[in-house]
Amino acid sequence: MTIKPSKETYNCIAYNYYDMNSDKICFMFSGTGYNYDKPLMHYATSLMLELGYDVVQVCYTFEQQQFNQPPEAISEMVYNSVDSIVTYYLQSNTYNEAVYIGKSLGTLPISDYYLQQEALIPSRYILLTPLLSLEHVVQNLGNQHSFIAIGTADPHFSNERMSLLTSHHLTIVQNANHSLEIANNTLESISTCHTIISKLKIYLQN
């Protein structure tokens, strides 16, 4: 049976809500051009539903000029867009566990805010292609703990910066780009998606 989300709005921010009548919840934050229909986010959603989580996909949109700000201001902008929804669900429901999944831009509120705060309930953090070229992101990840997936052909990838993140569960994909796909190789891209989702499932079940 296909589970369809209800389309909701809170504080003028749209989101999709998958209600599994669960005691655990997953919050998802997309990239600027990598939305929830894209392979990794689609299958990450499917995995969370398979594992019995309620899922909230925040559907923020920003004007291009809003990105003409310092990186920390952009991070705050995204966090302010998602946090009222996160707070609403955590305060109005009795959840025992939370998972936060971000892709690219959507990893900023995780690295810069949620990982820095004392979690109200046991929480896990998933960063798909985090923006490691931003100095403050690497500093904020520091000795934190999360699942990170990134490709060596991603412009935000750096061996030097990855070497600073050994406290995290790292999945580094050779030759994968910022979409975690292998350019001009469809089958390898599918295989890469399978590998990441498989490792993510193991991470969540341990």
C-alpha positions in Angstrom: 0.0 0.0 0.0 1.3 3.4 -1.0 1.4 5.9 1.9 0.6 9.4 0.8 1.4 12.5 2.9 -1.0 15.2 3.9 0.1 18.6 2.7 0.3 21.1 5.6 1.4 24.6 6.4 2.8 26.0 9.6 4.0 29.6 10.0 3.6 30.0 6.3 6.0 27.2 5.6 4.6 24.2 3.6 5.5 20.6 4.5 4.4 17.1 3.8 3.4 14.9 6.7 3.4 11.1 6.7 1.4 10.0 9.7 2.4 6.4 10.8 0.8 6.9 14.2 4.3 6.4 15.5 6.2 7.2 18.7 9.2 8.3 16.6 9.6 11.0 14.0 11.9 12.0 11.1 12.4 15.6 10.0 13.7 16.1 6.4 15.3 19.2 5.0 15.9 19.3 1.2 18.6 21.0 -0.8 17.9 24.0 -3.0 17.5 22.0 -6.2 17.4 18.5 -4.6 13.8 18.0 -3.4 12.0 15.0 -2.0 11.3 13.5 -5.4 15.1 13.0 -6.1 16.5 9.5 -5.6 18.3 9.8 -2.2 15.5 11.8 -0.5 12.8 9.6 -2.0 14.4 6.4 -0.8 15.4 7.9 2.5 11.7 8.8 3.0 10.7 5.2 2.0 13.3 3.8 4.5 12.0 5.9 7.3 8.4 4.9 6.6 9.6 1.2 6.4 11.2 1.6 9.8 7.9 3.0 11.2 8.7 6.7 11.6 6.3 9.6 11.1 7.9 11.8 8.5 7.9 15.6 8.1 9.4 16.9 4.8 9.8 20.7 5.1 9.3 22.4 1.8 11.0 25.8 2.2 11.7 28.1 -0.8 14.0 31.1 -0.9 14.6 33.9 -3.4 18.0 33.8 -5.1 19.0 37.2 -3.5 18.5 35.6 -0.1 21.7 33.6 -0.7 23.7 36.9 -1.0 24.4 36.7 2.7 27.2 35.4 4.8 27.1 31.6 5.2 26.1 31.8 8.9 23.1 34.1 8.0 22.0 31.6 5.4 22.2 28.8 7.9 20.1 30.9 10.3 17.6 31.6 7.6 17.0 27.9 6.9 16.9 27.1 10.6 14.3 29.7 11.2 12.2 28.2 8.4 12.2 24.7 9.8 12.4 25.0 13.6 8.9 26.2 14.3 7.6 23.0 12.5 10.1 20.8 14.4 9.2 22.5 17.7 5.5 22.1 17.0 5.7 18.4 16.4 8.0 17.7 19.3 5.9 19.7 21.8 2.5 18.5 20.6 3.2 14.8 20.3 4.8 12.2 22.6 7.7 11.1 20.6 10.5 8.9 22.0 13.0 9.4 19.2 13.8 11.8 16.4 15.9 11.6 13.2 17.0 14.7 11.2 17.9 14.2 7.6 19.4 17.1 5.5 20.7 17.3 2.0 23.2 20.1 1.1 21.5 23.3 2.2 19.3 21.3 4.5 22.3 20.1 6.4 23.0 23.6 7.7 20.4 23.7 10.5 21.5 20.2 11.6 25.3 21.0 11.7 24.9 24.5 13.0 21.9 24.2 15.4 20.4 20.8 16.2 23.8 19.1 16.8 24.8 22.0 19.0 21.6 21.9 21.2 20.7 19.5 23.9 18.2 17.2 22.3 14.8 16.9 24.1 14.6 13.2 23.1 17.2 10.7 21.7 18.1 11.9 18.2 20.2 10.9 15.2 21.5 13.2 12.5 22.0 12.4 8.8 24.0 14.8 6.6 23.9 14.0 2.9 26.5 16.1 1.0 27.1 18.6 3.8 28.7 21.9 2.8 32.2 21.1 4.1 33.8 24.0 2.1 32.3 26.3 4.7 34.7 26.7 7.6 32.1 27.1 10.3 30.3 23.9 9.3 33.5 21.8 9.8 34.1 23.6 13.1 30.5 22.9 14.3 30.7 19.3 13.3 33.8 18.9 15.4 33.5 16.0 17.7 29.8 15.6 17.2 28.3 12.3 15.9 26.2 11.9 12.8 25.9 9.9 9.6 27.7 11.7 6.7 27.6 10.7 3.0 29.6 12.7 0.4 31.3 12.0 -2.9 34.9 12.7 -3.8 33.7 14.7 -6.9 31.6 16.9 -4.8 33.0 20.5 -4.8 32.5 20.6 -1.0 34.6 17.4 -0.5 38.0 17.7 1.0 40.3 14.9 2.3 41.8 17.3 4.8 38.4 18.3 6.2 37.1 14.7 6.2 40.1 13.8 8.3 38.7 16.1 11.1 35.4 14.2 11.2 36.4 10.8 12.4 33.9 10.8 15.2 31.1 10.6 12.6 29.9 7.6 10.6 31.4 8.4 7.2 30.3 7.1 3.8 32.7 8.4 1.1 31.7 7.6 -2.4 34.5 7.6 -5.0 33.8 9.8 -8.0 30.3 10.8 -6.8 29.1 14.4 -7.4 27.0 16.7 -5.3 23.9 14.6 -6.1 25.8 11.5 -5.0 25.7 10.2 -8.5 28.4 9.1 -10.9 28.5 11.3 -14.0 27.5 9.5 -17.2 27.1 6.2 -15.4 23.5 5.3 -14.7 24.0 1.9 -13.2 26.8 3.0 -10.9 24.6 5.9 -9.7 21.8 3.4 -8.9 24.3 1.2 -7.1 25.6 4.2 -5.1 22.1 5.1 -4.0 21.6 1.5 -2.9 24.8 1.5 -1.0 24.0 4.7 0.9 20.5 3.7 1.8 21.7 0.3 2.9 24.4 1.8 5.2 21.8 4.3 6.5 19.5 1.5 7.4 22.3 -0.3 9.3 23.2 3.0 11.1 19.6 3.6 12.2 19.0 0.0 13.4 22.2 -0.1 15.5 
